């Protein structure tokens, strides 16, 4: 309907991708650290269960408990980083969408467009908003599965 409005909308669309990419990187790093820390925690548990007699004979229960608590805290911190990255993108994308709608309203006001064009242009913005928000969630939610696939491939390729 209005080529200038469409051009501005398409130029501002990549701005919404910046927080998605930034938080996606944070989520990937946190997931990678989460898997490393999970391995450390499982190793601590395995050592504790396998050597329970040695641990009891040398009174090392407190040391093993502290080691497990430390591994568990690292695991929790990394999981919280992933959750923060997942939940932070939604409000940021909504904020950018609200700014976009505000700019659209200003453009429509200064261009003296009719009410029908106003409704049509805003409907176009709102139709573009939902896929962006879904895209932001998918990108970050897929980070753990990508890391699992990567770990399983390296495990399969390793020699016994």
TILO-365222 format. One record per residue (C-alpha): x negated, y, z negated. Coordinates in steps of 0.5 Angstrom, whole numbers. Last residue first. Layout:
<node east="X" north="Y" up="Z"/>
...
This chain:
<node east="-75" north="-95" up="-45"/>
<node east="-75" north="-90" up="-40"/>
<node east="-71" north="-84" up="-40"/>
<node east="-67" north="-82" up="-34"/>
<node east="-60" north="-84" up="-38"/>
<node east="-62" north="-80" up="-44"/>
<node east="-64" north="-74" up="-39"/>
<node east="-57" north="-75" up="-36"/>
<node east="-53" north="-75" up="-42"/>
<node east="-57" north="-69" up="-45"/>
<node east="-55" north="-65" up="-38"/>
<node east="-48" north="-68" up="-39"/>
<node east="-47" north="-66" up="-46"/>
<node east="-50" north="-59" up="-44"/>
<node east="-45" north="-58" up="-39"/>
<node east="-39" north="-60" up="-43"/>
<node east="-41" north="-55" up="-48"/>
<node east="-41" north="-49" up="-44"/>
<node east="-34" north="-51" up="-40"/>
<node east="-31" north="-47" up="-46"/>
<node east="-35" north="-41" up="-44"/>
<node east="-33" north="-41" up="-37"/>
<node east="-26" north="-43" up="-37"/>
<node east="-24" north="-38" up="-42"/>
<node east="-27" north="-32" up="-38"/>
<node east="-23" north="-35" up="-32"/>
<node east="-17" north="-35" up="-35"/>
<node east="-17" north="-28" up="-37"/>
<node east="-19" north="-26" up="-30"/>
<node east="-14" north="-30" up="-27"/>
<node east="-9" north="-26" up="-32"/>
<node east="-11" north="-19" up="-30"/>
<node east="-10" north="-20" up="-22"/>
<node east="-3" north="-20" up="-23"/>
<node east="-2" north="-15" up="-28"/>
<node east="-6" north="-10" up="-23"/>
<node east="-2" north="-12" up="-17"/>
<node east="5" north="-11" up="-21"/>
<node east="2" north="-4" up="-23"/>
<node east="1" north="-2" up="-16"/>
<node east="8" north="-4" up="-14"/>
<node east="11" north="-1" up="-20"/>
<node east="8" north="6" up="-18"/>
<node east="9" north="5" up="-11"/>
<node east="17" north="4" up="-12"/>
<node east="16" north="10" up="-17"/>
<node east="14" north="15" up="-12"/>
<node east="6" north="17" up="-11"/>
<node east="4" north="24" up="-13"/>
<node east="-3" north="23" up="-12"/>
<node east="-5" north="26" up="-19"/>
<node east="0" north="22" up="-23"/>
<node east="-1" north="15" up="-19"/>
<node east="-9" north="16" up="-20"/>
<node east="-8" north="18" up="-28"/>
<node east="-3" north="11" up="-28"/>
<node east="-8" north="7" up="-25"/>
<node east="-14" north="10" up="-30"/>
<node east="-10" north="8" up="-35"/>
<node east="-8" north="1" up="-32"/>
<node east="-16" north="0" up="-31"/>
<node east="-17" north="2" up="-39"/>
<node east="-12" north="-3" up="-41"/>
<node east="-15" north="-8" up="-37"/>
<node east="-22" north="-7" up="-39"/>
<node east="-19" north="-7" up="-47"/>
<node east="-16" north="-14" up="-45"/>
<node east="-22" north="-16" up="-42"/>
<node east="-26" north="-14" up="-48"/>
<node east="-21" north="-17" up="-53"/>
<node east="-21" north="-24" up="-49"/>
<node east="-29" north="-24" up="-49"/>
<node east="-30" north="-24" up="-56"/>
<node east="-26" north="-31" up="-58"/>
<node east="-30" north="-36" up="-54"/>
<node east="-37" north="-32" up="-56"/>
<node east="-35" north="-32" up="-63"/>
<node east="-33" north="-39" up="-63"/>
<node east="-40" north="-41" up="-60"/>
<node east="-43" north="-37" up="-65"/>
<node east="-39" north="-41" up="-70"/>
<node east="-41" north="-47" up="-68"/>
<node east="-49" north="-45" up="-68"/>
<node east="-48" north="-43" up="-75"/>
<node east="-44" north="-49" up="-77"/>
<node east="-50" north="-54" up="-74"/>
<node east="-55" north="-50" up="-78"/>
<node east="-51" north="-50" up="-84"/>
<node east="-51" north="-58" up="-83"/>
<node east="-58" north="-58" up="-82"/>
<node east="-60" north="-54" up="-88"/>
<node east="-55" north="-58" up="-93"/>
<node east="-58" north="-65" up="-90"/>
<node east="-65" north="-63" up="-92"/>
<node east="-63" north="-60" up="-99"/>
<node east="-59" north="-67" up="-100"/>
<node east="-66" north="-71" up="-98"/>
<node east="-70" north="-66" up="-102"/>
<node east="-65" north="-67" up="-108"/>
<node east="-65" north="-75" up="-107"/>
<node east="-72" north="-75" up="-107"/>
<node east="-73" north="-79" up="-114"/>
<node east="-79" north="-83" up="-111"/>
<node east="-75" north="-90" up="-112"/>
<node east="-69" north="-87" up="-110"/>
<node east="-72" north="-85" up="-103"/>
<node east="-75" north="-91" up="-102"/>
<node east="-69" north="-95" up="-104"/>
<node east="-65" north="-91" up="-99"/>
<node east="-70" north="-91" up="-93"/>
<node east="-65" north="-93" up="-88"/>
<node east="-59" north="-89" up="-90"/>
<node east="-63" north="-83" up="-91"/>
<node east="-67" north="-83" up="-85"/>
<node east="-61" north="-84" up="-81"/>
<node east="-58" north="-78" up="-84"/>
<node east="-64" north="-74" up="-83"/>
<node east="-64" north="-76" up="-76"/>
<node east="-57" north="-75" up="-75"/>
<node east="-58" north="-67" up="-78"/>
<node east="-64" north="-66" up="-73"/>
<node east="-60" north="-69" up="-67"/>
<node east="-54" north="-64" up="-69"/>
<node east="-59" north="-59" up="-69"/>
<node east="-61" north="-60" up="-62"/>
<node east="-54" north="-60" up="-60"/>
<node east="-52" north="-54" up="-63"/>
<node east="-58" north="-50" up="-61"/>
<node east="-56" north="-52" up="-54"/>
<node east="-49" north="-50" up="-55"/>
<node east="-51" north="-43" up="-58"/>
<node east="-55" north="-42" up="-52"/>
<node east="-50" north="-44" up="-47"/>
<node east="-45" north="-39" up="-51"/>
<node east="-50" north="-33" up="-51"/>
<node east="-50" north="-34" up="-44"/>
<node east="-43" north="-34" up="-43"/>
<node east="-42" north="-28" up="-47"/>
<node east="-46" north="-24" up="-42"/>
<node east="-43" north="-27" up="-36"/>
<node east="-36" north="-26" up="-39"/>
<node east="-38" north="-19" up="-41"/>
<node east="-40" north="-17" up="-34"/>
<node east="-34" north="-20" up="-30"/>
<node east="-29" north="-15" up="-32"/>
<node east="-34" north="-10" up="-29"/>
<node east="-34" north="-14" up="-23"/>
<node east="-26" north="-12" up="-22"/>
<node east="-28" north="-5" up="-22"/>
<node east="-30" north="-4" up="-15"/>
<node east="-24" north="-8" up="-13"/>
<node east="-19" north="-4" up="-16"/>
<node east="-22" north="2" up="-14"/>
<node east="-22" north="0" up="-6"/>
<node east="-14" north="-2" up="-8"/>
<node east="-13" north="5" up="-10"/>
<node east="-16" north="8" up="-4"/>
<node east="-13" north="3" up="1"/>
<node east="-6" north="5" up="-2"/>
<node east="0" north="0" up="0"/>
